[in-house]
Amino acid sequence: MKTTDAIVALTQLARGERRYSLENRETEEVLNISLALLMELSVAFDRIDRLERVLAERTGIPLAELQAIDYVDDPAAAEREEAANALMARVLRIRLDPRASGQPGTGSCSVA
């Protein structure tokens, strides 16, 4: 079973009204999303750290030197910037959605 299928199955098994511990349901949902993103980021940082250490060990390049490499002028820098902008747009899509305010095109957040 895929993870997404497991999550859907779990939510379908839930019975009754969902309980919230904060007074504002939307605030609690944002907090839950933020905590989930924090966990995903933590896992990503752990994997990056392990990859850097394996690379340093196998190439003989000191870890600090690998971490200090700056790729600002590298052709892939534009691709990384585009990927970062796309990530921000996905994460902030609720704020970018013009339907959120009821007025088309009046989302209050912009991604450069």
Residue pairs with C-beta under 8 A, 6 or more apart in sequence:
1 9
20 28
21 28
22 28
22 31
37 91
52 63
52 66
52 67
53 63
55 61
55 66
56 62
56 63
56 66
71 77
71 80
85 111
85 112
88 111
89 96
89 111
92 109
92 111
94 100
95 107
95 108
95 109
96 107
96 109
96 110
96 111
97 107
98 104
98 105
98 106
98 107
100 107
101 107
101 108
